[in-house]
Amino acid sequence: MSIRRSSMGARSIAVLACCVALLAPQPRVSACGGAFDWPALNGYPQPKLADPWPDFTVEVRRMREPIAKLGESTDAFTFYDLAYDGREHERVKREQAEQERQPESLTRVYGRAFAEGELPEEMSLYDAAARAFAAFDDEQSTAGFRRVLALPSEQRPLRSTWATYSLGRALARSGKSEEAKRAFRETRELTRAGFSDPLELGIASLGEEARLEYEEDHWAKAIELYAQQIHHNPRGARASLRILISDFMKLDATRQNELLMQRPVQRLLTSRIIAREEYEPLAIPSEGELQRIAERLLALDVERIENADQLAMLSYQAGRYTQTARFLEKAGETGLAWWLRAELALREGSRSAAKVALARAAALLPPGESWNGQSYWIQRAVQWPHCDVEQKLAGLLVDEGRYVEALEHRACSDWLSPDAVFLAERVLDADEQRRFVDAHSTASDEKSWDMRDVLGRRLMREGKLAEALEYIHPVNVEQARRYVAATQRAERAQDPIERARALFETARIARFSGLEIMGYSGFPDFAANGGNGFIEPDAPDPRSTRDLRRLLRASEPPPKRFHYRHTASRLAHRSANLLPRRSQAFAAVLCHSTRWLIDLDPSEAHKSYRRYVKQGAVFDWTGRFGRACPEPDFDGLAKAKSGD
């Protein structure tokens, strides 16, 4: 027997190499690392940011609820093919690998008989029925599968789902459609009841039942079954629905119009049209065909539809805003509907109405839901709808000067999003940022460390070292502690040489760990992105931002990239101030100061070199000054001083 798991049955699929996706504007790309699109805050407020663009799978899921205890598909569903090869006994022995998916091992279920090589009765009966099925003897196979199911339930823990599913297929092949459908429904019930189902036949039975409904021209029932299956096996159900849509396009106009009166058909086609599709090797209708269907959907009587929010989306995409508003009157309480209401309000200049609508949309859109409507290499219009709505709302709050409120919305699912970092580092002052972090995070919550680390590095930059340590990320806190300890030694040291030694240690830590303990998460350091990125944010549009100083009101001056290297150079100069001018340590400290800036800021590096030339002595290594630097000999100075 061969259990072949196509949700719509075997059919050849014409592969059309076409990609019908509307591309959003391309992001600016950093010179190092991946794309790092800088904050949408630049140029706020705008009439609208990104339009909603739903995902096909998500929209279809809204049609039906999942089946409890049916589970989700794995590789077993997609790739496993149980081909009967006449060696059932040997194959059963190998099924011990299924034990992780079964409540007890095979040996425990069947005891010594199985261990000694005897085939349990349920498997012997199933084997005989499978042979008959493979020989196209539907009468014998049907009787055989029923004999398996006639056993007491405790005697058929492993082959019950196999028998009901195979019974359904045998009945379907015999033309007994209604009995086959009952068998497929029974398969799902057995799976839910806990019978072994390593091949996920309970999920597959939805597709088999849907195929029968479709072959009987019951489009609505077939679509609803696939919509239910898509919760459990998105890949298979999505492929089946796309084939069904392709078949719909081949029908004559009269039959299409009849089917468009059925609500499941309306919802399926609308979902396909409003969604940005992934490129897949499936028969995809042309844009012209979809446009003609879209016109028919938009012409439907608003009182006869149940997917008003989807049709509102369709009309919005077509630029028919009056019609959008008409559909939204019937759309009710959905996240998509409120998002569209916000978009219309922004178009009309009503920011207060837009804020109310965005808040409602954020409450209705699940935080974990993603709309990945395109493949990896095509830019997505919307990835996380809940966060996109939150960020639009944050943009309106920024323009009103409500920065802390805006940050709460910007921080949505990823506190290291560029806009959230921009608000925290460049707009809030340190006290505001600290109050926000303390209110929204704890040191014991691993997920909040990104938020805390942004503040910790800021406090390090501002010299609030002791306060910073409780916020620096645990991965980098040891380096921060070393920096703080060296700074404190420099402050307490009475001996100039020891103070110089401590200052040079702080300089070295700042140079080589500065990104991790005092770098900006966003521009100019991109510490949150591992230092990858060279994009400078655009200046805010003066026509839309009333006051640049109000937007960038933090006390810090505009930062330079690699500012911590300049910090290290300044600390090195402070160390040199305490050393004898003709000593090796003096020359070595200035050599390191030069080396740290020579390729980054040559003019600043030259200042260190000029100081050395003016005040220092010549050593055998100074021919490579700024490129090859020895360690400063603080110990030699200390011994010489003690000898004096």
N, C-alpha and C positions, 0 to 999 in steps of 0.2 A: 504494500500500500504506500502511496505517497501523499502526504498531507502537504499541499501546496497552499501558501498563505497569501494569496492576493485578495485584497478586500473587495475587488470588483470582478474577480475571476481573470483567467488568462486572456490577454488581448494584446495585439501588437500596437505599439505606441509610436506614432510618427514623431521624430525628433525635429523640432523646429529651433534652429539656432537664432533665437531672437530674444532680445532683452528689452522689455517695454517698461522701463523705470524712468520716472522724472527725477533728474538729478538736482540735488540742492547745491548751492554755491560751494565751491571747494574751500576747505580751510587753509589758512596760512600754515606752512610747514616749517618747523624749526630746523636750524642748520645741523643740529646734532640730536639724534634720537627721533622719537615719533612726533606726530602732530601734537601741538599743544595750543589749542585755540584759546586766545586770551579773553578776558571777561566780557560778557555782554553788558557789563556796567558801563563800558566806554560808549558814550553817546546816548545814555538814558536821558529822558524817556523816549521810546520809539513807539509808533502806532501799534506795532505788533512785532513779536520776535519770530518764533517758528510756528508754523501752522501745525495743528494736530494731523497726523497721518496714520491711521490705525493699521493694525497687523491682521492679516487674514485669519490666522489660527485663533487669535484672541477673539475676534469677532464671531467666528463660528462657534467657539466654546460658549458664548453667551446664549446660544439657542437652546441648549440642554444642559442639565446637571450631570456630573459624573456618577458612575455606579459605585456605591460604597463597597469596599473590600475587594474590588476587582483588580486594583493595583495599576502600575504603569509598565509599559513595555520596556524590555531590555534588548540586548543583542540576541537573545534567544528568539524573540519574536521576529526580528528583522532577518536573521541569517540562518536559523536552524531549519533544516529540511529533513524530516523523518522519512527516509527512503527505505522501504521494506526490501531486505536483501536475502531473506530466507534463513537468517541466522539470529532469530529472535533470542534464543537462549544466551548466546554470547553477548549480544547487545544489552540484555537485561543485567548481566553480570557487571557490565561497565557502568550501569546507571547508578552505581554507588556514588558517582560524582554529583548526583542530584541531591545528595543527602542534605545539603545546606538549604535546599528549597522545600524539604519535607520535615514534618514534625518528628519523625523517628527514622532511624536507619532501616534499610531493607531487611537486614538480619533481624533486627528487633521486631519488625512487623511480621516476618514469616518464620522466625526461629531457626531451628537446626535444619529443617527441610531445605531452605534456601541455601544455607551454608554448605550443604552437601551436594548441591547442584540440581535439586529438583525445581522445576518451574512452577510457581504458584498457579492456582486454578484460574485466577482472573487474567493472568498473562497467557496461559495456554489457550483460553477461550478467545482472548483478543487476538492472539497470533493466528488462529484459524480464521477468524473473521477478516483479518487484514489480508490474508492470502486470497480469500474470496473477492475482496474489494479490488485487489490488484489484478485479478483475472476478470474484472468487470461482471462478476456474478452478484448482482445487487440483491437478489432474493436471499442467497445464502449469507452474504455479508450483513444484511439487515438483521436477519435472524441471529447471527453470531454476536453482533454488538448488543442486541437485546438480552442475550443470555448472560453477557458480562454484567449488565445492569440489573439482572434478576437476582444476582448474588446478594446476600446480606451486605449492608453498607460497610461493615467492619472487615469484610473479606475482599473488598475491591478499593483499597485506598489509593492505588497508583494508576489504575486504568479507567476510572469512572469518567473523567473529563475526556479522555481519548475516545472512549466508546461513544459518548453522546455526540461529540463533535463529528466523529466519523459516521455515526448513524445519520446525522443531519446531511452530510455530504452524499451518502448513499441514497437517501430518500430524495434529495434534490435531483440527483442524476436519474432517478426513476420517475421524475415528474410529479412527485408527491410533495408539493411545495409547502402546504400548510403544516404537514407533519414535520417536515424538515425545519421549518421555523421554530416549532415547539422544541425540537431537539436542540437547536442552537440556544434558545432561551434557557433550557435545562442545563446546558453546559455552563452558562454564566452562574446559575444558581449553585451548581456543584463547586465551582471555583470559590464563590463567596462563602460556601459552607466549610471550606478548608480542605477539600480533596486536592490531592497533588495535581499541580498544573504547571510543570516546568516549561512547557512550550507555549504558555500563555494563550491557550485555546479559548479561554473565556473572553479575552479581548478580541481574538480573531473571529469569534462567532458573531460579533456585532457586524463585521464587514460581510460575512457570508449571508447573514439575514438581510442586510441592506441590499446585497447584490440580487437576492431573490425578489425583493420588493421592486427594485429598479427594472428587472427583466419583465415584471408584470405591469410596468408603466405606473407604478405607485411612487411618483417622484417625491412627494412630501414625506412619506414614511421612510424612504431610503435616505433622504437628506437628514432627517432627524436621527436616524441610527448612526450615520457617519458623524454627525455633530456630537453624538454621545461618545463614539469611539475616539474622537480627536482628543478627548481628555486623557485617554489611556495610551493611545498610540498615535501621536501627532503626525509622524512621518507617513504612515500608511493611510490614515484617514484623509490627510491633506492631498495626497496623490490621487486617491479615489475621487475626491470631490472635484479636483481639477479636471480629471477625465470626464466626469459627469457634466461639468460646465462646457467642456469642449463638445460633448454630444448635444447639449442644448443648442449650441450655436449652429448645428447642422440641421435642426428642425425647421420646418416651414413656418412662416410668420403666424399663421393661424394657430398652430399648436403652441408656439412660443407664447402667444397672447393668452391662451387658455392656462398655461402653466404659471404665467406671471400673476394670475389671480390667487395662487396658493402662497400663503405667507412664508413657509419655509423656502420656497423657490425665490421669493422676493429677497429674503434675508441673505441667502447664499450668494446670489448674483450681486447684490449691493456690497456685500463684504469683499467680494473679488474685485469690484471696480474701485472702491475707495482705498484699498490696501496697496501699499507698495510691495510688489512681489519679489521674492527671491528668484534668481535665475536657476531654473532646474530643467533637465532634459525631458520636458513634458509638452504635450500639445497645448500651447498657450494661444488663446484667441487674439486676433489682431486688435490694435487700438481702435480701428474703425468699427469692428464688430462690437466691441465693448461700448463705444460711444453710442451706437444705435440702441443697445439695450438700456444704457443709462437714460436716454431720452424717454424711453417707454416707462421706466421706473419713476422718473420725475413727473410723468404725466398721470400717475395713479392718484386716485381720490384719497386725500389725506385721511379721511374717515375709515378707509378700508385697509390701512396698513398698521403694523405693530412695530416697525423698525424706523420710526420717524427720525430718531437721532442719526441713523446711518444715511437716510435720504437727505437730511439737513447737511451732513458732511459732504455728500455727493454734490448738492447744489452749491455749497460753499466753495468746493474745489473748482466748480464751473464759473465762479464769480457771480452767481445769481443770489445776491444777499437778501433781496426781498422774499424770494422763495425759501431761502434758508430760515428766515424768521418765521415764516408760515409753518414749516415743518417743526420748528422748535416749540411752537405753541402746543403741539401734541406730544412732544418727545418725553416729557416727564423728567424723572430724577435719575439721570445717568451722568457719569463723569464726562463722557464725550459731549453730551448736550450742554452741560454747564460750561465746558471749555469753549464751545462754539458761541454760546451767549456772551462769554467774556470777549471773544474776538470781535463780535459785532459791536459790543459796547466800546471797545477801543477804537474801532473804525469810526464810531460816531463821536468820539472824544469824551465819553462818559467814564472817567476813571473810577469814580465811586462805585458805579454799577459793575465795572469790570472787576474790581477787587472783591466784591461780594460773590460774583460768579466764579472767580478763580478759587476762592476759599471753599465754595461748595464742590467744585470739581476736584480739588485736592482731597476733600473728605471722602469722595466717592471712588476715586481711582485708587486701586490697591497699590500700596507702596512698593511691593515686590514685582509688579507686573511690568514686563518689557514688551515693547513693540519693535521687534527686530524684523522689520518688513523687507529687508534687503540682505543680500549676501555680504560676506566680509569685505570684499573689495569695492562695494558701492556704498557711498556715504548714506547713512541713515538720517532721515528727517527727524525722527523722534526715537529715542531708545528707552527712556524711562518716563512715561507720561506723567506719573505723579510728581516726579522731581521737576519736569519741565514746567508744569503748572505752578509749582511752588516757586520756581525761579522767576517766572513772569511776575508773580505777585511780589516777590522781593524787589524786582526792578521798579515797580511803582512805589514801593515804600522808600527806596533809596532816594527817589526824586523828591519825596516829602521830608527828607532828613531823618527818617525813622530807621537809623542804621542798625541798631541792635535787633529790632524786629525783623528787618530784612535779612540779617545774618541767620536768624532762626529758620527762615525759609530757604535760604541759599544752602544751608548745611544739609538739607534733605537726606540723601542716602550716602553721600560721600563728602565728609567734611573737608577733604582736600580738593574739592572742585575749585577751579581757578577763581570763580567769582566769590566763593566763601573765603578763600585765602586773601583775596584782594580787599574785601571788606575788613577782615580781621587785622591785616598788617598795615594797610594804607589809609583806612578810613576811621576805624575806631582808635581811640587813644588806649594806652596800656591798661589803665584802670578799668575802662569799659570792657576791654577784651577779657581781663582777668575775672571780672564779675560774671561775664557770660560763661566762661569756661568753668568756673566754680559751680555755677548753677546747672550746667548741662553735662558734667562729667565727674567721674571719680577715678582715683588711681587704681582701684581694683577692677575697673571695667576695661578690658583689653581694647575694645572697639573705640574707646574715647581717647586713646593715647595720641592719635594723629592730631586731634583738636588741642590737647594739652601741649604737645611738642611744639606747635606753632607759637604758642605763648612762651614756652620755656626758652626758645631760641631768641625771641624778642627781648625777654628780660636779660638774657646774656648780653645782647647787643647794647642794651641801655645801662649795663653795669650793675644790675640788681642780681648779683651772682648767687647769693645765698637763697633768695626767693626762687630763683630759676630752677634749682636742682629738683624740686618736687614736681616740676612739669616736663623736664627733659625726658625723652623716650628712654626706656630702660636699656635699649641697645647702645645708646650713646652716653648714658649718664656717667659711666666711669671716666670717660675723657673729660666730661664737664667737671667732674669732681677734681680731677688732676689740675685743670685750669684754675678752678677756684682756690685749691690748696696752694698752688704756686703763687697766685696773686696775693693771698693772705700772707705767705712767707715773705714776699717782697715788701709788703706793708709793715711787717713786724721787725724785719731784719735791721739790726743796728750797724752791722758791718757792710760797707759799700760793695765789697766783692760778692758776699752772699746775696745781697739785694740784686745785684746785676745778674747773678746766676739764676735766681728765681724769675726775674723779668725775662731773661732769654728763654727759659722753659715755657713761660706763658706765650711768648712769641712763637715758639716752635709749635705748640699745640694749636694756636690760632691759625697758623699756616696750614697744617696738615689735617686738622679736624674741624676747621672753621665752618665748613659747609654743614656738618652734622650738628654742631652745637651753637652756632650763631648765624647760620645762613637764613635768608628769606625763603619761605616755602614757595612763593611765586617769583615774580620778577624782582630783582635781576638774577637771583641765584638758582631758582627752580629746584630747591632742595627736595621738595616733594616728588620731583621727577628724576632724582638722582643726579641733579646738576645738568641734565640734558635740556637744552632750549636756549634760543637766542632771540626770542621775539620781544620787542619792546612794546608795551601797550600804547595804542593810539591815544592822543590827547582827546579828552571828552569834547564832543561837539558843542561849541559855545551857543548854538541856537537852541539846544535842548537841555543843557546843563546850566543852571542859572549862575553858578559861582564855582569855579574850579577850586578855589581855596576851601570852600565849604565841603566839596567832595573829598579832597585830599587834605584832611584837617589834622592828620597825625603830626606830632611834634618833630619827627625825624625829617631830615632833608631828603630829597630824592636819592635813593641809594645807587651805588656803583656796583657793577658786577665784580665778584671776587673782592668785595670790600674787606673781607677778613684777612686777605693778604696784606692790604694796606695797614690794617690793625696790627698784624704781625710785624711789619716794618717799623711802625711807630714804637712798638714795645722794644724792638731791637735797638732803636736809637736811644730809648730811655736807659736800656742796659749799658750801652756804650758810654753814656754820660757819666757813669759811675766808675769807669775803668781808666787806668793810665793810658795816655794817648799813644805811647810808643810800645805798648804791650801787644803780644800775639793775640790775646783775647779780644782787645779792642778791634784789631784788624779783622779777626775771624767773625766777630758779631756783625760788623758792617758788610763783610763779604756775603754772609747769609742774607742780610737785609736786601742787598743788591740782587742776589740770585732769585729771591722770591718774587721780584717785580720786573726783572730784566726783560722778560718776554711778554709781560702783561701791560706794564706802564713804563716804558724806557725812560721817560723824563724823570719820573719819581725815582727809579732805580739809579739814575745818574747822580741824584743828590747824595745818595749814600756813598757812591764811588768818589765824588768830589770831596766829601768830608774826609774819607780815608786818605786821599792824595794830599790833602791840606794838613792833616793832623797825624796820620799814622806812619808806621815804619815799614820798610821793605823786608819781606821774607822770601824764602825760596819758592813759595807757592803762589805769590801774589801776581805772577804772570798770567794766571788763570782766574784772576779776581772776578767774582760774580758767577763763575761757572763751576769751579771746583774749590770747595771751601772746607777747611779742616774744622774739627771741633774746637771751640774756644777753650783755652787752657786756664780755667778758673782755679784748678788745684795748684798749678804752678805759681799763680799770683798769690794765692793764700799762703803757700809755703814761704815764698819770698818775703811776704809781709811779716809773717811770724818770725822769720829769721832776723829781720830788721829789729 
